[in-house]
Amino acid sequence: VEDHSEKLWDYDAAEPGQSGPPTVVSITKEDISLYALAAQNPSS
């Protein structure tokens, strides 16, 4: 089982110039298609 829990910044502990690990997400044509269907305005 993968752990997809969100890792949040503790802004009180962050310092200027500090960065976190990059976020990498794979997006497929199917993902874009499903998003486009979900984002349509039904009144237009």
N, C-alpha and C positions, 0 to 999 in steps of 0.2 A: 504494500500500500504506500503510495507516494504521499509525502507531507506537503501540502500546498498552503500551509498557514502563512499569513502575511507577516513580514518582518517590518515593523514600524520604526521610524526614527525616534530617538529620544532627543527632542529639540533642545532641551536644557543641557544635554551632554555634548551636542554637536559643536564643532568649531569651524570658523570660516576656512574654506578650501577643502574641507573634509568631503570624501565621496564614499559611496557604497559600492557594492559589487554590481556589475551591469545586469540588467534584466533582459533576458533573451526569450522571445516568444515566437514560435513557428505559426505562421498564418497561411492557411491553404485557400484555394479558390472556393472550396465549399464553405469555409468560415466566412468569407466575404459575401458569398451568395446568401447565406443564412442571415447575416447581419443586414444586408440590403432588404431582404423580405421583412425582417422585424422592424426596421427603421422607417418603413413606408408610412406616409400620412394617409390614413384611410379616407379622409375627407377631400382629397384632391383627385 
